[in-house]
Each structure stands twice: as structure tokens, then as C-alpha cells.
Amino acid sequence: MIPPESNAEASSNDSTPPSEIVFELKGVTKVYNLGTVPVHALRGIDLQLYSGDFVVLLGHSGSGKSTLLNIMGGLDSPSDGKVLYRNQEITKFSERELTFYRREHVGFVFQFYNLIPSLTARENVALVTEVAEDPLRPEEALELVGLSHRIDHFPSQLSGGEQQRVAIARAIAKQPHVLLCDEPTGALDVQTGIDVLEAISSINRDLGTTTAVITHNAVIADMAHRVISLADGQISDVKINDSRIPPAELKW
Amino acid sequence: MKALDRKMLRDLAAMKGQAVAIGAVVACGIAVFVMANTTLRSLEAARGNYYTNNRFADLFVSLVRAPETVADRVAEIPGVLAVDHRVVEALTLDLDRMPEPVSGLMLSLPDTPDSGLNMVHLRQGRLPDKYHDGEVLVSEPFAEAHRLVPGDTLNTTIRGRREKLTVVGVALSPEYVIQLQPGGIFPDNSRFGVFWMSRRQLEAAADMEGAFNNLTARISPNASEDDIIDSIDRLLESYGGTGAYGREDQYSARFVDDEIKGLRTMGVIPPSIFLGVAAFLLNISLRRILTLQREQIAVLKAFGYTNQEVAVHYGKLISSIVIGGAIAGSLLGTWLAVGMTDMYLEFYRFPVQIFSPAASVYIAALILSMISGTVGMLGGISATVRLKPAEAMRPAPPTNYKQTIVERLGLQRFFSQAERMVIRELERRPIKAALTTVGIAFVCAILVVGRFGKDSIDYLIDFQFNTAERDDVRVQLVEAAPYRALHEFSSIPGVLTAEPFRGIPAILTHGPRSKRIGITGIASDNELFRLLDVDGNEVPLEGEGLVLSSVLAETLALNAGDEIEVQILEGERPHRTIQVSGFVDDFAGTAAYMSLPALNQFLREGRSISGAYLLIDPVRQNSVFRALKERPAVAALSLKKATIDSFMETIAENIMRMRMINIIFASVIAIGVVYSSARISFSERGRDLATLRVIGLTKGEVSGILLGELAVLTIIAIPLGHFIGYMLCLFLSKALETEMYRMPMIIRPETYGVAAVVVLLASLASALIVRRKIDHLDLVTALKVRE
């Protein structure tokens, strides 16, 4: 398994990405066989993500960005090519090793929050902290996303933005090395979306968590270190932001 | 095919696991219904035809001896349609292959074939010729047991005289649909047989020329049986009449009636349970489908389908499951009914194949299954009809959860997040949880009931024939003999103990109620035949007091200390009032006991006995039997233990078969309930489970959350099921109680254990099927789906 690593060395300073490689993708290809027609979701992606990196994956629907994120998160496996996570080839992991990879190293945030409706905010976070090795306390994690006052509420009692922030707290409570967010603001209005992006950004800044955010909203890209554009299963463009714009100043 | 019907078929295909599970529960219910009711109708029809065609009598009476003219006077009693008088004699047989003497009953045949009542049905050979000595018919079950065919000869003793008889035919009689030794409680076809001889020949053998000692009569359906019985008894009193009785006291007829009564219960209770469970499963499944198809329903309505069309669409879905189950159940039930009627033919002898399926049973089965389907649709369909298209287009509002009672009590710190999910899910849907629990509990109950019969009969046999009655052989003398006859028995080498008894028929009357019964006088220090109450304590025979079977006390509305009128039906026919001193809790038959000296005194006779209970050294058993065979005074022998053993052996296979069917059917419901519930929970919470998998919970941990809910319900259901099972057994033991048998309310611990294990295994099997679905959960897709 992958040795745990201290987050201290990975602390980032503004727009210069740190150099330690967290993810290395080599020729990652994904072909779905839908009926008789093969669909090429990814066509030979080569990509490196660094410690403390904040990357936005930009692309239209069908560009392959979700597939890429799912492969990095150990939810899906490529048809060809390999993915190294801190020099471990996760594409060779067994099902069980992938489960523990997700449990210990990866935090997920989804478009539709995916909270467990029968658990309160605190309990949704505790679900993760109970199985993680060196977690934050659920209260701490919720405090980081500014939800200390809604801690004993059930999802049905929370607004969309609040639910998404609980989801972020749940993702970061295990102190993951990677935070993978799939359209985290996709179901939210602008102001709530900005609150959520603030939360993700501060996690990346304060905890040094390598963060990848999927979006089709080009404006969000301005807050990242790097913007990787995907089209038709291939990387069409990589842009490094010399100066990042804080989420509060984003407009769309 | 219309597009909507095509959708219905595809929906059905998509839920095939559940459809099969629910259809199977319907099928089990219908199968039991069809089996019990077809068998019931077959048995009733066979009985009706047999009794009518062979002119089975309504009244029966034995007497000592009366001239034939007396029979004409009986025929003149208003309401009496036909009278048949005959000679009936006990006989013993010495069969080469049986060391013990075998008992039988010889009945006279009328001179004109096809006349009289209780006509025999010839199965093989011919009727005896009245001018040929020693020609007899033998009853089919006895012939089968001893492989007797026409031409075989038998060594017998009738009235103390040895007779060599020749079998000329094999026959059946409506009087012996089941062949039971008088006073016996289980049939034993190898140790008791019925024979028929020409009247002339039997009159000669029994010194009954021009006379009869048995009379049967048919009466008008409108006449009062009790009044006619009274008239006959008055008429025959001076001829030693022992009291007339109707079909309800005729052994064979009562056995068949009791069986029919049992089938009636079986045709109602188990099918109701099965179909009730099926209705519940249909209900929860339909509600789930309607939730999943909320948006589709909205689209259908938006495109102009009427509420009725939408309702009919889902109605068809339910109906196809139910009708599929009903058809499968009818086929299975018919097959089981064939097996059941075949099994009955081993015990109940009818001249024709009794299996007769009736269309009405199948129509009733279809109606019942449709009722269960309709109950299954309650609520679901009306909610669909109420659904407004615009509202349905929007996703359903998020599910509301709240803190559970457990948490409001501050106990949450004892539970993990996963356990809290289980508890909240249960508390949020209490009715679903309760019904699931009740469904599983009924499975457990059905299993308990399925084994109860055997537990009860085992206890009955142990209590009655190992604890209370401990004799190996019961010897009945041709007529009452002086007490010294007992010493003759005890002096036979190999007889360890011989204890006397005196039996005499009597009528007991208490107020308006009366009952014809045999009074048995026993020595108060008897060891082989003891009178016990329900706790196994000995009931003492005090002075002249009478001890009665508890069930008889109920029939006659008696309490201990009450006085009762006793009319003896033999000899000098004394009559007097006697106090009831106690009750004995026997489970088979009904009896009245007195101390032997008191009974002798009451009968105004010296010390006399009618027979003896013997305890035999098993090593010398055969020599004892040989000695008994040589004694012409011995009218009959009953080997209770041997009879019971052979009976239990005969029914053992059937009991095993019934138990297997019970276990299979119960497992089908258990799997139906658990699988459907788990499948629905899986469908409702697939997205939650996928999320848990994504954030790093293992398959085992995720399965624990989904299946934990069912584990909790199953564990609650088992004790509840034991309780329901106990109550059902209590109900059945009362419903099936007859004067012949009471079912002791005994359920062995193993029965509870087996029921629990079967429920757990069935639940586990269902859980494993759903567990496979969890293993194959598509994480990526589940995350994208928005509920």
C-alpha cells in the first residue's frame, strides 16, 4: 500500500506549483463498448499532477473529463495506459486495494452531493472519519467549510450549498492527499457556488491537498494553478495562470 | 401489441427476480388451497357415493340375541327406512407368519346378494356360497397385509371353536373405510381383519340359528335420530341391546369425518397466510415501481393517457404476477392432491379412485389470487391516479429523516454511523418494517405448525402408552370369567405381570346430556394401567366413585363431585346414581373407570374379569403368544405398542413428505419476503450505497448497512414467529380436537430451533442474492443518477 505522507511539505505558495509528482498518467485510453459501437472516451492522455496542485479540468460534456477523474479516483480503470499515484501503479490494483486507496487517499465531491439522507451533517462526515487512519474530527472538518452551526441537521434540512459544503467536509475529513471534485457547483446558483469554491480553495491552500476540479464553466478556471482543457478524449490545451483570481471575484 | 403493454412486459422482465419471488409465494398459497380443497372434495365425493351406493347404515346396535321377528318391529318405528339384521362375531386367527394371535371380526352376509345395508364391494374372487362350509371374504387391507388370495386357508377360532376357513374373495365395506379394532386407536391392518361369511354358515358357527346379534338401520333424513335411538333401545333392552349409536360414533365414519374436518382447516388457514404475505409483497413492490416510474407516469399523463389507462397498465403488471403464480400453484396443487389422495387410499379404502378435481376449486383459487392482487394494489394505484403531471415531472421531494427514539433517549453514542442508518431507516418506515417482520414471523410460525403434529403425537404416544398404559398385550375374553382366569394368564411362562380389568357398556346421563361408553373396572393397585392427570399424577379410584376422561366431563358438563346416572347395558342392566370422583387426562378415546370390586358389586356379580393387561418377557414373547393361541376363551388380543409402532412406521414416510413440503413452502415465503424487501431497499438506496463504496467503504461494510436492516427484522421476527406459531398450534389443537384424539399442546424445543434455523438460512440465501447485486454495483453510473 501507499505510505502515508505528511502534508506539511506540500504547502503551496500562491501560483507556483510545487514540484513533487502525485499523479502521473501515461497514455491513458478508455474505450466503452456501447452495443456494437466502440466509444473512445479518452485517447492517450499524458498528464502529471503535483503536490498541492490546483487543477481545473475544462471541457464540454462528452469530452472525457469525468472518465479521467473517475480513473484517477480508482472508480474506473483505463482500457490502456497506466496511472501512477505516488509511484504506485493504481491501474494494477485489485478491487479491494482500490477500495482502500479511495478510503485512505482520495476525497470525492460530486455534483449532486451524494449525502446519506438518513445521517446528519456530522454523521455523514463521521462515516468517513470512522474508517480513516488519521482523520480530522467531524466538527473540525465542518468548521473548515463554515458549517459549525448546522452540524446536527439532516440533508433534507440543508440548502444545496450547505449540502455541498457537508460533502466537501466529508471529503477532506480523512485528510486526503487528493481532492477530486466533479462539477461541484453544477447544481448551485452563483453565490452558493462561490461559497463552495471558497471552501475548496481554502482546503487546497491551507492543507495543501492536491485538487482537481471538473467543470464546463470556463470562469472557474481562473482560480486554478493550471487549466487543462479536454476535447474529444484528448488534452487540447494546458494553461498556467500567472495570477489566480480568488473565488469571491469570479463572475458568471 | 400496444406500446403500453410492451412497456408492461419490459417492466416485468426488469423485475423478474421479484416477480418470481412473489409469484412463488402466490403459487404456494394456491397450491395448498387447491391441494386441500381438491382432496377434501374428492374425499367427500368418494364418501358420499360409497355410502349411498353401498347403502351405509345410519344407526348401529349390538345385542346379545334376538329372534328375527324383532327386526321387523324395529322396521316399524316411524322414521326407519330400512333395517338389516345380522350376526357379528369376534374371531382370532392363527397365522403362520405371525407369532401372536391376530384378531378379527366376522360379519354375516345377507342370503340375497346386493340386498341389505352396508353392502360389501367385491374386489377379487366371488361371494361365499352359503352351502359350502367355511367360505369367507376377507377385507382388502388385511388381505394385502398378509398377501391373501382366493384359495388360501385360515385357521381361526370362533366362539371357542376352531374353524378352518377358505378365502374365496377380497372385499371392501363402507363400514370399514378405515379398519380399526374395536377400542383401538390406530389402524393396524396386519393384526386386525374383517371377514364376511354367509349368514347360514355364521349362524351355525355362532349358535345363532334364526336369531341375530347386530342390527343396522337407515333412517329418514327428516327423522330425529335421538328419538329413533331411544325407541330401538327400548325395544332391544330385553334382548341385551347395548345401545344404538349413529354414524358420529361409528369408528370408520368418524375417522373419515375427522379427516375432512382437518382438511377444511388446512384449506383455509395456510392459504390465507400465504396469500396475505403475497399481497403485502405486491404492495411494497408496486409502490417502489411507482416511485421509480414517477416521471414516466407524468409523461404518460402529459401525453393524454387517462388515469384509468395508467391504473390499468399497472394493474396488468400485478395481475400477470398473480395469475402466473395462480396457474403454477394450481398445477402444483393438483399434483400434490394426486399424491395426497393416493396417500389417503393407503388408509381410507374406497372402491374407486377418489381423486376428482373440480372446476369450482380452480375458479375459487383464481378469485382468491385476484383478491390478494387487489389488496396488493391498494394505495399504490390511487397515489398514481392522484399524481399531477407537472408535479410528477419534478423529482420527488427529499426524504425526511429525524432523530430516532433511541437517539432522543441519548443512546446514540452506542451506535456507529452504519447502525444509525439502519435504525433510522427502520423508524422512518415503521409499517413496512412491521409488515416485513410479520411476514417473516409467519414463515417461522408455519414451520412450527408443520412440526407440531408430530411433536404432539409423539408426546401423546409417550404419555398414553409408555407412562399411563404400560401393558404389552391386552387380552379380551369371550365372556366375563371368574377372577381365577387371571391366574391362568399369570401362570403362563414369560408373563411377568397380569392385571385384571372388567369392561361393560353403559350409558351415562347427566341432566339432558347422555353418552354411551364402556366402563372399565381396574384394580386400584394396577401398575400396568394407570389413570393420570395432565401433570402425570395418578388419579385415585376411591370407593364407588367414577373417574372419567376430561373430554367426557366436558361433553356431559360435569364437575368433580357431581352425581351421574349410570345405566349398564348388559346382564341384569343395573341402573344407579354414582358420584364422579375425578378426571383423567387421556388424549385418545374416551373412557370411564371404576374400581374393580365396586364395579363387580354394581353388576351384582362375583369377582369377575373380562380380560387382563399383561407384561411379557420379550425373550419369551413367542411362547406366550403360542400359549394364548391355545386358549379358546381368548376373544381378542391387542398389542398396543406393536400397533402403534407399525402405525408410526406407516405414516413416517408421509410425515417426512409433509414436513419437506412445509419446509419448502415456508422457505419460498421466507425468500420471497426477505429478497423482496432487500431488493427494494437496494433499489431505494443504490445511490447511497454507491456513494459509500466510492468514499472507501468495503463491499462487506456496505452490505452490512443494507442487510443489517433485514438481520434486525429477521431476529425480531423469530421469537414473534414462535409466538404466532404457538397460538396457531393452540388454535389447531382446539379446532382439530375430536372425541377420538386430543392433540396435546406440546411443541418440542427442536421444533422452535428448526423453524429458527430455516428462517435464518432462507434469509441468508436471499441476502446473498442481494449481496451479489451490491458487489456488482456500478459506482460511476449510480453516482450520476439523480433520485
Contacts between the chains, C-beta under 8 A, distances in Angstrom:
chain1	res1	chain2	res2	distance
A	70	B	780	5.4
A	73	B	694	7.6
A	75	B	694	6.2
A	75	B	779	5.0
A	75	B	780	5.6
A	76	B	780	5.7
A	96	B	698	7.1
A	99	B	693	7.4
A	99	B	696	6.2
A	99	B	697	7.6
A	99	B	698	5.2
A	99	B	699	7.6
A	100	B	696	7.1
A	102	B	694	6.5
A	102	B	695	6.7
A	102	B	696	4.3
A	103	B	695	7.4
A	103	B	696	2.7
A	103	B	697	7.3
A	104	B	696	7.1
A	106	B	696	7.6
A	108	B	694	5.6
A	108	B	695	6.2
A	110	B	691	7.8
A	110	B	783	5.8
A	112	B	783	7.8
A	112	B	786	5.4
A	114	B	687	6.8
A	114	B	688	7.8
A	114	B	691	4.1
A	114	B	694	7.7
A	114	B	783	6.3
A	115	B	691	7.9
A	116	B	421	6.5
A	116	B	688	5.2
A	116	B	691	6.9
A	116	B	692	7.3
A	117	B	398	6.3
A	117	B	399	4.9
A	117	B	401	5.8
A	117	B	688	7.3
A	118	B	399	7.8
A	118	B	401	4.7
A	118	B	420	7.4
A	118	B	421	5.0
A	118	B	424	4.3
A	118	B	425	5.9
A	118	B	428	7.2
A	118	B	688	8.0
A	119	B	401	7.9
A	119	B	417	6.0
A	119	B	420	6.5
A	119	B	421	6.2
A	119	B	424	7.8
A	123	B	417	5.1
A	123	B	420	6.2
A	124	B	417	8.0
A	126	B	417	5.2
A	127	B	417	4.5
A	127	B	418	7.8
A	127	B	692	7.2
A	127	B	695	7.3
A	127	B	697	7.8
A	128	B	695	5.7
A	128	B	696	7.2
A	130	B	416	6.5
A	130	B	417	6.2
A	131	B	696	6.4
A	131	B	697	6.7
A	131	B	701	7.6
A	132	B	696	7.9
A	154	B	400	7.4
A	154	B	401	4.9
A	154	B	402	7.1
A	155	B	398	6.7
A	156	B	398	4.4
A	156	B	399	6.5
A	156	B	400	5.0
A	156	B	401	6.8
A	170	B	695	7.0
A	171	B	695	7.7
A	174	B	696	7.9
